[in-house]
Amino acid sequence: MNTSTRFDLLRKSQRREVLLALIDQEAPDIIVHDGGGLDIDATYSGACKLQLEHCHLPKLAEHNVIVWDRETNTITKGSQFGAIEALLRVSQNEDNDVPNG
């Protein structure tokens, strides 16, 4: 995965939040499905969930950053998650100083 793609995948705060949730599944606002993986239905709702399902999750899945099980609506780390994890962690530290976009 090239650098431009990495930055593009992390450009939107919604995608960063979902990916960070995969790292920290112990956070109080994250709900993990019985079979493992982040439970989208139980964790997100309304417009946020709609944007995730129609825009952000397909993009992350297309690049194999996540594996999205549409039957259970859960996500797990994909084969390319490691390619963006370090950059994701750096962006996590910077998000407090950068306007949401």
N, C-alpha and C positions, 0 to 999 in steps of 0.2 A: 504494500500500500504506500503510495507516495505521500509526501508531506502536505501537498495541497489538499488531497482527499482527507487526510487526518484533520486538518484545520476546518474543512468544510463540514465534516461530521460533528465536530464539537462547537460549531458556530452558534447553534441555537441552544438556549439555556434549558429547554425541555429535554433535549437529547442528553445534555450533560447530567441533568438531574436523574434521569433513568439509569444512565451508566454508573453514576456514583452509587445509586441504590443497589446495583448489582455487587459493588465492592463492599458496601456496608449494609448487609441484610439484617443486621441487628438493630438498626435505627427504629425508634418507636413508631414512625409513620409508614414503615414499610411492612407489607403483608406478604409472606412467603406461602406459596401454594403447598398443599400437602405433599405433592410429589416432588417438591423442590422448584426453585425458580420464583421470580418476582410475579406476583398475582396482579395483573393490570386491572381487572374488574374490581378487586377489593381495595386497591391502593389509590386509584384515580377515578374521577367522575366528571360528568358534564363536558364542557368545551375542552378541557385539558385532555380528557380521555379520548375524545373524538379526534383532536389534533394528533395525539400519539398514534392512534390506530390507522389514520388515513395518510399521515405524512411522515412522522418521525420514525416509528418502528419499521415500516417498510424500507426506509432508506438505510437504517442501521442493519437490518437483516440482509439487504441486497449486498452489502459490503462484508457480510459474515462477522460483524462485530457482535451481534446477538443472534441467538436462535429463538425464533418466535413461534411458539406452538399456538396456532389460532384456535384449535379445538378447546384448549383449557385457558386460552388467553394469558399465557405465562411466557416470560422470557428468561433465558439463561445466557451466560457468556458464550460467544461464538469463537470460532477458530482464530479470528483476527482481533479479538479483544485486547490481547497483549500488545498489539501494534499501536494502540492509542492510549493504553493505560497510564503511562508516564506523563504524557501530555495532559491527560484528563486530571491527574492529581495536581499538576502545576496550575491548571485552570481553576481547580477547586480553591486553591489558595488565593488566586487573583479575583475570583468572583465577588468578593466583598468590596473590591475597589473599582469594579467595572460596571457601568450601567447594564441592565438586563437587555438582551437583544436577541 
